[in-house]
Amino acid sequence: MILKAANTEDIEAEYLFVRDIPEDENGYINVNHGISREDFDEALDIIIANSQGRRLPAGYVPATTYYLWDNGIIVGEFQLRHHLCESLINGSGHIGYYIAPTFRGRGYASAGLRLLLKEARGIVPENEYYLHVFKSNPASLKVMLRNGGSIHHETDDSFFVRIPK
């Protein structure tokens, strides 16, 4: 299993994976749901530019998109926001992830998050990683806890998890 940043060499596989991620699943937002192949070239350019701190929408921080690969197939997508801003502190935090439904329940999210935390060490300046999960998604909470997380606080519908560096 490997985690690779979005890149142009894997564009066909990335496109097929991204277009099928729902627009919003458990808070994981995909602005490229249903995108055409022609439009994905520009979308990928923006994804890569965002990882370099370029072409960011107002109020956004640099973020890198990674794909989790197993045996030549993309099974998941992970987002790493490079640092926190106010909306991330009280919102989605540093990390978000999505595992394709056919690959869920096989440990991919736990393995992918473990790999992403290694990548994040050299990028994120904060002393801990902030994550958010809806209470309606207990499997994702388990993934975070398995990777060293603890519940920092909660609201009626969400847990806010911290994982120390």
TIVO-2410 file (N, C-alpha, C; in nm, 3 decimals):
# residues 165
REC num residu      c1      c2      c3 atome chaine
REC   1      M   0.084  -0.117   0.000     N      A
REC   1      M   0.000   0.000   0.000    CA      A
REC   1      M   0.089   0.124   0.000     C      A
REC   2      I   0.055   0.221  -0.085     N      A
REC   2      I   0.131   0.345  -0.090    CA      A
REC   2      I   0.037   0.465  -0.096     C      A
REC   3      L   0.088   0.576  -0.049     N      A
REC   3      L   0.017   0.702  -0.052    CA      A
REC   3      L   0.094   0.793  -0.147     C      A
REC   4      K   0.027   0.843  -0.251     N      A
REC   4      K   0.093   0.929  -0.350    CA      A
REC   4      K   0.016   1.059  -0.363     C      A
REC   5      A   0.091   1.169  -0.367     N      A
REC   5      A   0.028   1.299  -0.391    CA      A
REC   5      A  -0.029   1.302  -0.531     C      A
REC   6      A  -0.135   1.379  -0.549     N      A
REC   6      A  -0.196   1.397  -0.682    CA      A
REC   6      A  -0.087   1.438  -0.779     C      A
REC   7      N  -0.092   1.381  -0.900     N      A
REC   7      N   0.011   1.407  -0.999    CA      A
REC   7      N  -0.045   1.384  -1.139     C      A
REC   8      T   0.023   1.435  -1.238     N      A
REC   8      T  -0.026   1.421  -1.376    CA      A
REC   8      T   0.003   1.284  -1.436     C      A
REC   9      E   0.100   1.212  -1.382     N      A
REC   9      E   0.131   1.079  -1.436    CA      A
REC   9      E   0.018   0.978  -1.414     C      A
REC  10      D  -0.057   0.997  -1.307     N      A
REC  10      D  -0.165   0.904  -1.273    CA      A
REC  10      D  -0.303   0.963  -1.303     C      A
REC  11      I  -0.309   1.057  -1.394     N      A
REC  11      I  -0.431   1.135  -1.417    CA      A
REC  11      I  -0.552   1.049  -1.451     C      A
REC  12      E  -0.535   0.944  -1.530     N      A
REC  12      E  -0.652   0.864  -1.570    CA      A
REC  12      E  -0.713   0.794  -1.449     C      A
REC  13      A  -0.631   0.732  -1.366     N      A
REC  13      A  -0.682   0.664  -1.247    CA      A
REC  13      A  -0.739   0.764  -1.147     C      A
REC  14      E  -0.672   0.877  -1.132     N      A
REC  14      E  -0.721   0.980  -1.040    CA      A
REC  14      E  -0.857   1.032  -1.086     C      A
REC  15      Y  -0.869   1.057  -1.215     N      A
REC  15      Y  -0.996   1.106  -1.269    CA      A
REC  15      Y  -1.109   1.007  -1.240     C      A
REC  16      L  -1.089   0.881  -1.273     N      A
REC  16      L  -1.194   0.781  -1.253    CA      A
REC  16      L  -1.235   0.770  -1.107     C      A
REC  17      F  -1.139   0.786  -1.018     N      A
REC  17      F  -1.169   0.778  -0.875    CA      A
REC  17      F  -1.245   0.903  -0.828     C      A
REC  18      V  -1.192   1.020  -0.862     N      A
REC  18      V  -1.249   1.146  -0.813    CA      A
REC  18      V  -1.391   1.170  -0.863     C      A
REC  19      R  -1.416   1.143  -0.987     N      A
REC  19      R  -1.550   1.174  -1.041    CA      A
REC  19      R  -1.659   1.095  -0.971     C      A
REC  20      D  -1.623   0.980  -0.912     N      A
REC  20      D  -1.723   0.895  -0.847    CA      A
REC  20      D  -1.738   0.919  -0.697     C      A
REC  21      I  -1.651   1.001  -0.638     N      A
REC  21      I  -1.669   1.034  -0.496    CA      A
REC  21      I  -1.793   1.123  -0.487     C      A
REC  22      P  -1.885   1.093  -0.396     N      A
REC  22      P  -2.004   1.178  -0.382    CA      A
REC  22      P  -1.967   1.324  -0.351     C      A
REC  23      E  -2.062   1.413  -0.376     N      A
REC  23      E  -2.038   1.556  -0.348    CA      A
REC  23      E  -2.012   1.580  -0.199     C      A
REC  24      D  -2.080   1.507  -0.114     N      A
REC  24      D  -2.063   1.521   0.031    CA      A
REC  24      D  -2.099   1.389   0.095     C      A
REC  25      E  -1.999   1.325   0.152     N      A
REC  25      E  -2.025   1.202   0.226    CA      A
REC  25      E  -1.961   1.214   0.363     C      A
REC  26      N  -2.044   1.221   0.464     N      A
REC  26      N  -1.997   1.235   0.602    CA      A
REC  26      N  -1.905   1.355   0.618     C      A
REC  27      G  -1.933   1.462   0.545     N      A
REC  27      G  -1.853   1.583   0.557    CA      A
REC  27      G  -1.733   1.589   0.465     C      A
REC  28      Y  -1.705   1.482   0.391     N      A
REC  28      Y  -1.595   1.485   0.294    CA      A
REC  28      Y  -1.652   1.543   0.165     C      A
REC  29      I  -1.610   1.664   0.133     N      A
REC  29      I  -1.665   1.739   0.020    CA      A
REC  29      I  -1.581   1.714  -0.105     C      A
REC  30      N  -1.649   1.683  -0.215     N      A
REC  30      N  -1.583   1.662  -0.344    CA      A
REC  30      N  -1.645   1.756  -0.447     C      A
REC  31      V  -1.575   1.865  -0.476     N      A
REC  31      V  -1.626   1.962  -0.573    CA      A
REC  31      V  -1.617   1.909  -0.716     C      A
REC  32      N  -1.549   1.796  -0.735     N      A
REC  32      N  -1.530   1.740  -0.869    CA      A
REC  32      N  -1.619   1.618  -0.897     C      A
REC  33      H  -1.720   1.598  -0.816     N      A
REC  33      H  -1.812   1.486  -0.839    CA      A
REC  33      H  -1.873   1.497  -0.979     C      A
REC  34      G  -1.866   1.390  -1.055     N      A
REC  34      G  -1.928   1.386  -1.187    CA      A
REC  34      G  -1.856   1.468  -1.293     C      A
REC  35      I  -1.737   1.515  -1.264     N      A
REC  35      I  -1.663   1.600  -1.357    CA      A
REC  35      I  -1.633   1.525  -1.487     C      A
REC  36      S  -1.629   1.598  -1.597     N      A
REC  36      S  -1.593   1.537  -1.726    CA      A
REC  36      S  -1.442   1.518  -1.733     C      A
REC  37      R  -1.400   1.427  -1.816     N      A
REC  37      R  -1.256   1.403  -1.832    CA      A
REC  37      R  -1.186   1.529  -1.880     C      A
REC  38      E  -1.247   1.601  -1.971     N      A
REC  38      E  -1.187   1.723  -2.024    CA      A
REC  38      E  -1.166   1.828  -1.915     C      A
REC  39      D  -1.263   1.842  -1.825     N      A
REC  39      D  -1.254   1.941  -1.718    CA      A
REC  39      D  -1.159   1.898  -1.607     C      A
REC  40      F  -1.132   1.768  -1.598     N      A
REC  40      F  -1.046   1.720  -1.490    CA      A
REC  40      F  -0.901   1.767  -1.508     C      A
REC  41      D  -0.856   1.788  -1.630     N      A
REC  41      D  -0.719   1.839  -1.651    CA      A
REC  41      D  -0.699   1.969  -1.572     C      A
REC  42      E  -0.792   2.062  -1.587     N      A
REC  42      E  -0.783   2.189  -1.516    CA      A
REC  42      E  -0.801   2.169  -1.365     C      A
REC  43      A  -0.893   2.082  -1.325     N      A
REC  43      A  -0.915   2.055  -1.183    CA      A
REC  43      A  -0.788   1.999  -1.119     C      A
REC  44      L  -0.720   1.909  -1.189     N      A
REC  44      L  -0.596   1.852  -1.134    CA      A
REC  44      L  -0.487   1.958  -1.125     C      A
REC  45      D  -0.480   2.047  -1.222     N      A
REC  45      D  -0.384   2.157  -1.214    CA      A
REC  45      D  -0.408   2.240  -1.088     C      A
REC  46      I  -0.535   2.266  -1.057     N      A
REC  46      I  -0.570   2.343  -0.937    CA      A
REC  46      I  -0.534   2.264  -0.811     C      A
REC  47      I  -0.566   2.135  -0.808     N      A
REC  47      I  -0.533   2.050  -0.693    CA      A
REC  47      I  -0.383   2.054  -0.664     C      A
REC  48      I  -0.303   2.041  -0.769     N      A
REC  48      I  -0.157   2.043  -0.752    CA      A
REC  48      I  -0.111   2.183  -0.710     C      A
REC  49      A  -0.165   2.287  -0.771     N      A
REC  49      A  -0.129   2.424  -0.734    CA      A
REC  49      A  -0.164   2.452  -0.587     C      A
REC  50      N  -0.279   2.406  -0.542     N      A
REC  50      N  -0.320   2.427  -0.402    CA      A
REC  50      N  -0.220   2.365  -0.305     C      A
REC  51      S  -0.162   2.252  -0.343     N      A
REC  51      S  -0.063   2.187  -0.256    CA      A
REC  51      S   0.063   2.272  -0.244     C      A
REC  52      Q   0.084   2.361  -0.341     N      A
REC  52      Q   0.200   2.450  -0.342    CA      A
REC  52      Q   0.164   2.589  -0.291     C      A
REC  53      G   0.041   2.605  -0.241     N      A
REC  53      G  -0.003   2.733  -0.189    CA      A
REC  53      G  -0.046   2.833  -0.296     C      A
REC  54      R  -0.068   2.784  -0.416     N      A
REC  54      R  -0.109   2.870  -0.528    CA      A
REC  54      R  -0.254   2.842  -0.565     C      A
REC  55      R  -0.319   2.942  -0.625     N      A
REC  55      R  -0.456   2.932  -0.675    CA      A
REC  55      R  -0.556   2.893  -0.566     C      A
REC  56      L  -0.530   2.938  -0.446     N      A
REC  56      L  -0.618   2.906  -0.333    CA      A
REC  56      L  -0.738   2.999  -0.330     C      A
REC  57      P  -0.857   2.945  -0.307     N      A
REC  57      P  -0.973   3.031  -0.284    CA      A
REC  57      P  -0.952   3.115  -0.158     C      A
REC  58      A  -1.017   3.227  -0.149     N      A
REC  58      A  -1.006   3.313  -0.031    CA      A
REC  58      A  -1.040   3.235   0.095     C      A
REC  59      G  -0.956   3.250   0.197     N      A
REC  59      G  -0.980   3.185   0.325    CA      A
REC  59      G  -0.929   3.042   0.334     C      A
REC  60      Y  -0.872   2.989   0.227     N      A
REC  60      Y  -0.821   2.853   0.227    CA      A
REC  60      Y  -0.672   2.851   0.258     C      A
REC  61      V  -0.625   2.739   0.311     N      A
REC  61      V  -0.482   2.719   0.335    CA      A
REC  61      V  -0.431   2.615   0.235     C      A
REC  62      P  -0.300   2.610   0.213     N      A
REC  62      P  -0.247   2.506   0.124    CA      A
REC  62      P  -0.290   2.368   0.173     C      A
REC  63      A  -0.322   2.281   0.078     N      A
REC  63      A  -0.366   2.145   0.110    CA      A
REC  63      A  -0.319   2.051  -0.001     C      A
REC  64      T  -0.272   1.937   0.041     N      A
REC  64      T  -0.227   1.836  -0.056    CA      A
REC  64      T  -0.327   1.722  -0.059     C      A
REC  65      T  -0.362   1.681  -0.181     N      A
REC  65      T  -0.448   1.565  -0.201    CA      A
REC  65      T  -0.359   1.445  -0.227     C      A
REC  66      Y  -0.384   1.339  -0.154     N      A
REC  66      Y  -0.311   1.213  -0.170    CA      A
REC  66      Y  -0.409   1.104  -0.208     C      A
REC  67      Y  -0.359   1.007  -0.283     N      A
REC  67      Y  -0.438   0.888  -0.316    CA      A
REC  67      Y  -0.372   0.768  -0.253     C      A
REC  68      L  -0.455   0.682  -0.194     N      A
REC  68      L  -0.408   0.558  -0.136    CA      A
REC  68      L  -0.423   0.449  -0.241     C      A
REC  69      W  -0.312   0.388  -0.276     N      A
REC  69      W  -0.307   0.285  -0.380    CA      A
REC  69      W  -0.280   0.149  -0.317     C      A
REC  70      D  -0.344   0.047  -0.371     N      A
REC  70      D  -0.316  -0.091  -0.333    CA      A
REC  70      D  -0.319  -0.176  -0.460     C      A
REC  71      N  -0.210  -0.240  -0.489     N      A
REC  71      N  -0.199  -0.326  -0.609    CA      A
REC  71      N  -0.242  -0.253  -0.736     C      A
REC  72      G  -0.195  -0.129  -0.751     N      A
REC  72      G  -0.222  -0.053  -0.873    CA      A
REC  72      G  -0.361   0.007  -0.884     C      A
REC  73      I  -0.438   0.004  -0.776     N      A
REC  73      I  -0.574   0.057  -0.776    CA      A
REC  73      I  -0.586   0.162  -0.666     C      A
REC  74      I  -0.650   0.275  -0.699     N      A
REC  74      I  -0.677   0.376  -0.596    CA      A
REC  74      I  -0.796   0.330  -0.514     C      A
REC  75      V  -0.776   0.326  -0.382     N      A
REC  75      V  -0.882   0.282  -0.291    CA      A
REC  75      V  -0.933   0.396  -0.203     C      A
REC  76      G  -0.857   0.506  -0.196     N      A
REC  76      G  -0.899   0.616  -0.111    CA      A
REC  76      G  -0.831   0.747  -0.146     C      A
REC  77      E  -0.889   0.855  -0.094     N      A
REC  77      E  -0.835   0.988  -0.112    CA      A
REC  77      E  -0.820   1.052   0.026     C      A
REC  78      F  -0.709   1.119   0.047     N      A
REC  78      F  -0.680   1.185   0.174    CA      A
REC  78      F  -0.642   1.330   0.147     C      A
REC  79      Q  -0.690   1.419   0.232     N      A
REC  79      Q  -0.658   1.561   0.223    CA      A
REC  79      Q  -0.576   1.600   0.345     C      A
REC  80      L  -0.466   1.668   0.323     N      A
REC  80      L  -0.385   1.721   0.432    CA      A
REC  80      L  -0.377   1.873   0.416     C      A
REC  81      R  -0.440   1.943   0.510     N      A
REC  81      R  -0.431   2.088   0.512    CA      A
REC  81      R  -0.303   2.123   0.589     C      A
REC  82      H  -0.218   2.204   0.530     N      A
REC  82      H  -0.083   2.223   0.580    CA      A
REC  82      H  -0.073   2.294   0.715     C      A
REC  83      H  -0.168   2.377   0.746     N      A
REC  83      H  -0.173   2.444   0.876    CA      A
REC  83      H  -0.317   2.485   0.904     C      A
REC  84      L  -0.339   2.528   1.025     N      A
REC  84      L  -0.475   2.562   1.067    CA      A
REC  84      L  -0.505   2.709   1.048     C      A
REC  85      C  -0.631   2.739   1.023     N      A
REC  85      C  -0.686   2.873   1.031    CA      A
REC  85      C  -0.807   2.860   1.123     C      A
REC  86      E  -0.870   2.971   1.156     N      A
REC  86      E  -0.981   2.966   1.253    CA      A
REC  86      E  -1.092   2.869   1.212     C      A
REC  87      S  -1.128   2.869   1.085     N      A
REC  87      S  -1.237   2.781   1.042    CA      A
REC  87      S  -1.197   2.633   1.050     C      A
REC  88      L  -1.069   2.602   1.036     N      A
REC  88      L  -1.025   2.463   1.047    CA      A
REC  88      L  -1.013   2.419   1.193     C      A
REC  89      I  -0.975   2.511   1.280     N      A
REC  89      I  -0.964   2.478   1.423    CA      A
REC  89      I  -1.100   2.432   1.475     C      A
REC  90      N  -1.204   2.499   1.435     N      A
REC  90      N  -1.338   2.467   1.482    CA      A
REC  90      N  -1.418   2.389   1.379     C      A
REC  91      G  -1.351   2.337   1.278     N      A
REC  91      G  -1.419   2.266   1.170    CA      A
REC  91      G  -1.348   2.136   1.137     C      A
REC  92      S  -1.311   2.121   1.012     N      A
REC  92      S  -1.262   1.991   0.963    CA      A
REC  92      S  -1.118   1.960   1.001     C      A
REC  93      G  -1.041   2.057   1.049     N      A
REC  93      G  -0.905   2.029   1.095    CA      A
REC  93      G  -0.806   2.008   0.982     C      A
REC  94      H  -0.699   1.936   1.013     N      A
REC  94      H  -0.590   1.914   0.917    CA      A
REC  94      H  -0.622   1.807   0.813     C      A
REC  95      I  -0.700   1.706   0.851     N      A
REC  95      I  -0.709   1.585   0.770    CA      A
REC  95      I  -0.853   1.546   0.742     C      A
REC  96      G  -0.876   1.507   0.618     N      A
REC  96      G  -1.002   1.447   0.578    CA      A
REC  96      G  -0.972   1.328   0.488     C      A
REC  97      Y  -1.060   1.230   0.485     N      A
REC  97      Y  -1.034   1.114   0.400    CA      A
REC  97      Y  -1.163   1.047   0.356     C      A
REC  98      Y  -1.149   0.974   0.246     N      A
REC  98      Y  -1.260   0.903   0.186    CA      A
REC  98      Y  -1.206   0.770   0.134     C      A
REC  99      I  -1.273   0.662   0.168     N      A
REC  99      I  -1.240   0.529   0.115    CA      A
REC  99      I  -1.359   0.485   0.030     C      A
REC 100      A  -1.329   0.436  -0.090     N      A
REC 100      A  -1.435   0.389  -0.179    CA      A
REC 100      A  -1.516   0.279  -0.110     C      A
REC 101      P  -1.648   0.280  -0.126     N      A
REC 101      P  -1.734   0.184  -0.056    CA      A
REC 101      P  -1.691   0.038  -0.071     C      A
REC 102      T  -1.644  -0.002  -0.188     N      A
REC 102      T  -1.607  -0.143  -0.207    CA      A
REC 102      T  -1.482  -0.182  -0.129     C      A
REC 103      F  -1.410  -0.084  -0.074     N      A
REC 103      F  -1.287  -0.114   0.001    CA      A
REC 103      F  -1.300  -0.087   0.150     C      A
REC 104      R  -1.417  -0.048   0.194     N      A
REC 104      R  -1.436  -0.017   0.336    CA      A
REC 104      R  -1.438  -0.145   0.420     C      A
REC 105      G  -1.400  -0.129   0.546     N      A
REC 105      G  -1.401  -0.240   0.639    CA      A
REC 105      G  -1.283  -0.333   0.624     C      A
REC 106      R  -1.182  -0.293   0.548     N      A
REC 106      R  -1.063  -0.377   0.525    CA      A
REC 106      R  -0.935  -0.316   0.581     C      A
REC 107      G  -0.948  -0.210   0.658     N      A
REC 107      G  -0.830  -0.148   0.720    CA      A
REC 107      G  -0.762  -0.042   0.636     C      A
REC 108      Y  -0.819  -0.008   0.521     N      A
REC 108      Y  -0.755   0.092   0.435    CA      A
REC 108      Y  -0.752   0.231   0.499     C      A
REC 109      A  -0.857   0.271   0.565     N      A
REC 109      A  -0.859   0.403   0.627    CA      A
REC 109      A  -0.753   0.412   0.736     C      A
REC 110      S  -0.743   0.309   0.819     N      A
REC 110      S  -0.641   0.309   0.925    CA      A
REC 110      S  -0.501   0.314   0.868     C      A
REC 111      A  -0.475   0.231   0.767     N      A
REC 111      A  -0.342   0.229   0.705    CA      A
REC 111      A  -0.313   0.361   0.634     C      A
REC 112      G  -0.410   0.414   0.563     N      A
REC 112      G  -0.391   0.540   0.493    CA      A
REC 112      G  -0.365   0.655   0.588     C      A
REC 113      L  -0.440   0.660   0.697     N      A
REC 113      L  -0.419   0.767   0.794    CA      A
REC 113      L  -0.281   0.754   0.858     C      A
REC 114      R  -0.238   0.633   0.886     N      A
REC 114      R  -0.105   0.611   0.942    CA      A
REC 114      R   0.003   0.664   0.846     C      A
REC 115      L  -0.011   0.635   0.717     N      A
REC 115      L   0.083   0.684   0.617    CA      A
REC 115      L   0.077   0.837   0.607     C      A
REC 116      L  -0.043   0.893   0.610     N      A
REC 116      L  -0.058   1.038   0.599    CA      A
REC 116      L   0.004   1.109   0.719     C      A
REC 117      L  -0.009   1.052   0.837     N      A
REC 117      L   0.050   1.114   0.956    CA      A
REC 117      L   0.203   1.121   0.943     C      A
REC 118      K   0.262   1.022   0.880     N      A
REC 118      K   0.407   1.026   0.855    CA      A
REC 118      K   0.441   1.140   0.760     C      A
REC 119      E   0.362   1.158   0.654     N      A
REC 119      E   0.383   1.268   0.560    CA      A
REC 119      E   0.367   1.402   0.630     C      A
REC 120      A   0.268   1.410   0.717     N      A
REC 120      A   0.234   1.536   0.781    CA      A
REC 120      A   0.341   1.587   0.875     C      A
REC 121      R   0.423   1.500   0.928     N      A
REC 121      R   0.526   1.541   1.024    CA      A
REC 121      R   0.613   1.655   0.972     C      A
REC 122      G   0.651   1.650   0.847     N      A
REC 122      G   0.737   1.752   0.791    CA      A
REC 122      G   0.663   1.871   0.733     C      A
REC 123      I   0.532   1.871   0.742     N      A
REC 123      I   0.452   1.977   0.679    CA      A
REC 123      I   0.377   2.061   0.782     C      A
REC 124      V   0.307   1.996   0.872     N      A
REC 124      V   0.219   2.064   0.969    CA      A
REC 124      V   0.301   2.123   1.084     C      A
REC 125      P   0.288   2.254   1.109     N      A
REC 125      P   0.367   2.315   1.216    CA      A
REC 125      P   0.309   2.294   1.357     C      A
REC 126      E   0.180   2.268   1.366     N      A
REC 126      E   0.118   2.251   1.498    CA      A
REC 126      E   0.171   2.125   1.566     C      A
REC 127      N   0.155   2.119   1.699     N      A
REC 127      N   0.204   2.006   1.778    CA      A
REC 127      N   0.113   1.885   1.777     C      A
REC 128      E  -0.007   1.902   1.723     N      A
REC 128      E  -0.101   1.791   1.713    CA      A
REC 128      E  -0.186   1.810   1.589     C      A
REC 129      Y  -0.242   1.700   1.543     N      A
REC 129      Y  -0.328   1.704   1.425    CA      A
REC 129      Y  -0.473   1.712   1.470     C      A
REC 130      Y  -0.548   1.800   1.406     N      A
REC 130      Y  -0.689   1.819   1.436    CA      A
REC 130      Y  -0.771   1.743   1.333     C      A
REC 131      L  -0.867   1.666   1.381     N      A
REC 131      L  -0.959   1.594   1.293    CA      A
REC 131      L  -1.101   1.611   1.345     C      A
REC 132      H  -1.196   1.594   1.256     N      A
REC 132      H  -1.337   1.608   1.289    CA      A
REC 132      H  -1.409   1.486   1.233     C      A
REC 133      V  -1.508   1.436   1.306     N      A
REC 133      V  -1.589   1.324   1.258    CA      A
REC 133      V  -1.730   1.339   1.311     C      A
REC 134      F  -1.827   1.313   1.225     N      A
REC 134      F  -1.966   1.314   1.269    CA      A
REC 134      F  -1.992   1.191   1.357     C      A
REC 135      K  -2.075   1.209   1.457     N      A
REC 135      K  -2.109   1.097   1.546    CA      A
REC 135      K  -2.179   0.985   1.471     C      A
REC 136      S  -2.237   1.018   1.357     N      A
REC 136      S  -2.304   0.916   1.275    CA      A
REC 136      S  -2.205   0.829   1.197     C      A
REC 137      N  -2.075   0.851   1.215     N      A
REC 137      N  -1.972   0.776   1.144    CA      A
REC 137      N  -1.874   0.712   1.244     C      A
REC 138      P  -1.921   0.615   1.323     N      A
REC 138      P  -1.836   0.556   1.427    CA      A
REC 138      P  -1.714   0.482   1.371     C      A
REC 139      A  -1.723   0.430   1.249     N      A
REC 139      A  -1.607   0.360   1.190    CA      A
REC 139      A  -1.490   0.456   1.173     C      A
REC 140      S  -1.518   0.578   1.130     N      A
REC 140      S  -1.411   0.676   1.112    CA      A
REC 140      S  -1.352   0.718   1.246     C      A
REC 141      L  -1.435   0.730   1.348     N      A
REC 141      L  -1.383   0.762   1.480    CA      A
REC 141      L  -1.287   0.652   1.526     C      A
REC 142      K  -1.321   0.527   1.503     N      A
REC 142      K  -1.232   0.416   1.540    CA      A
REC 142      K  -1.098   0.426   1.469     C      A
REC 143      V  -1.101   0.465   1.341     N      A
REC 143      V  -0.977   0.482   1.265    CA      A
REC 143      V  -0.887   0.587   1.332     C      A
REC 144      M  -0.946   0.698   1.371     N      A
REC 144      M  -0.870   0.805   1.435    CA      A
REC 144      M  -0.813   0.760   1.569     C      A
REC 145      L  -0.894   0.691   1.648     N      A
REC 145      L  -0.849   0.644   1.779    CA      A
REC 145      L  -0.739   0.540   1.764     C      A
REC 146      R  -0.749   0.451   1.663     N      A
REC 146      R  -0.645   0.349   1.637    CA      A
REC 146      R  -0.512   0.413   1.599     C      A
REC 147      N  -0.518   0.533   1.547     N      A
REC 147      N  -0.397   0.603   1.506    CA      A
REC 147      N  -0.348   0.702   1.613     C      A
REC 148      G  -0.385   0.678   1.736     N      A
REC 148      G  -0.333   0.758   1.847    CA      A
REC 148      G  -0.418   0.876   1.887     C      A
REC 149      G  -0.536   0.890   1.828     N      A
REC 149      G  -0.622   1.003   1.857    CA      A
REC 149      G  -0.698   0.990   1.986     C      A
REC 150      S  -0.742   1.102   2.036     N      A
REC 150      S  -0.832   1.105   2.151    CA      A
REC 150      S  -0.935   1.215   2.126     C      A
REC 151      I  -1.050   1.195   2.182     N      A
REC 151      I  -1.157   1.294   2.167    CA      A
REC 151      I  -1.122   1.415   2.251     C      A
REC 152      H  -1.110   1.529   2.187     N      A
REC 152      H  -1.076   1.654   2.254    CA      A
REC 152      H  -1.202   1.720   2.309     C      A
REC 153      H  -1.305   1.726   2.224     N      A
REC 153      H  -1.435   1.779   2.267    CA      A
REC 153      H  -1.540   1.732   2.166     C      A
REC 154      E  -1.665   1.760   2.198     N      A
REC 154      E  -1.773   1.717   2.111    CA      A
REC 154      E  -1.885   1.820   2.110     C      A
REC 155      T  -1.966   1.810   2.004     N      A
REC 155      T  -2.089   1.887   1.994    CA      A
REC 155      T  -2.202   1.785   1.986     C      A
REC 156      D  -2.322   1.831   1.963     N      A
REC 156      D  -2.435   1.738   1.953    CA      A
REC 156      D  -2.415   1.635   1.842     C      A
REC 157      D  -2.350   1.676   1.732     N      A
REC 157      D  -2.339   1.585   1.617    CA      A
REC 157      D  -2.197   1.544   1.580     C      A
REC 158      S  -2.096   1.597   1.649     N      A
REC 158      S  -1.958   1.573   1.606    CA      A
REC 158      S  -1.863   1.547   1.722     C      A
REC 159      F  -1.755   1.474   1.688     N      A
REC 159      F  -1.639   1.460   1.776    CA      A
REC 159      F  -1.523   1.536   1.713     C      A
REC 160      F  -1.443   1.601   1.797     N      A
REC 160      F  -1.322   1.669   1.752    CA      A
REC 160      F  -1.205   1.595   1.815     C      A
REC 161      V  -1.124   1.536   1.730     N      A
REC 161      V  -1.018   1.445   1.771    CA      A
REC 161      V  -0.883   1.514   1.754     C      A
REC 162      R  -0.791   1.484   1.846     N      A
REC 162      R  -0.654   1.532   1.835    CA      A
REC 162      R  -0.560   1.411   1.836     C      A
REC 163      I  -0.462   1.416   1.746     N      A
REC 163      I  -0.359   1.313   1.742    CA      A
REC 163      I  -0.225   1.385   1.763     C      A
REC 164      P  -0.151   1.348   1.869     N      A
REC 164      P  -0.024   1.415   1.892    CA      A
REC 164      P   0.078   1.381   1.783     C      A
REC 165      K   0.169   1.475   1.758     N      A
REC 165      K   0.275   1.454   1.659    CA      A
REC 165      K   0.372   1.348   1.706     C      A
***
